[in-house]
Amino acid sequence: MEELKSIMEKFAASGWDLIAVPAKQWLEGKSDKDSLVAAVNQADKECGNCGCELDPLSFI
C-alpha cells in the first residue's frame, strides 16, 4: 500500500491536472477507483512514452 501511496503522491505533485486532481482526491479518500483508472489510462495515451519520470508509473 505504501508503494501505491508513493505513486499517487508523485501524480499529485506532477502539476498535470489530468492525473494530479484524481490522485489528490484519492489521497484524501474522496476518489472513486474508476475515475482514477480512467485518468491514468488517458494520461498514458496522451504522454505515456515521453521519457519523463512518470512513464513507468502507468501501471493501472
N, C-alpha and C positions, 0 to 999 in steps of 0.2 A: 504494500500500500504506500510505503514511503517513496518508492520509485515513481509511482503514478502521481503522487502529490508533487514531487520534484518536477516532473514533466509539465504538469498543469501550471506550476509557478513560472516555468520558463515561457510557456504560451502566454500567460497573463502579463508577463513583463515584456513581451515581444513588441508591443506597440501597434501590432496589426489587429485592428478591431475584429476582423473575421474570426480569429481564434482567441484573442485576448479577452473579449467580453464573455463568451461562454466559459472560458477557463476560470475567470474571476468568479462567475456565478457558481461554478462547480466547487471552487474552493470555499465559497460562502454557504454551500449546501442549498443553493437556490436554482440549480440547473437540472434539467431532465437529460437523461442519457442520450436520447435520440437527437436532441438539438446539438449536443456536444459532438457526437459522432458525425452528424451532418456537416458541422463547421470544420472539423478536422479533415474530413474527406474532400470538402470543397477547397480547402487550403492546399491539400496535396495535389489536387487537379490544377490549381492555378499556379502553384510555385513549388511543387514537390521535388524538383531536381535542380534548384538554383545554386546549390552548393553552400547554403547558409547552415548554421548550427542546428536549425530546426528540422531540416530534411530527414535525418534519421529518426526523428521522434514521431513520424506519421505512421503509427503502428496500428491504429484502430481500423 
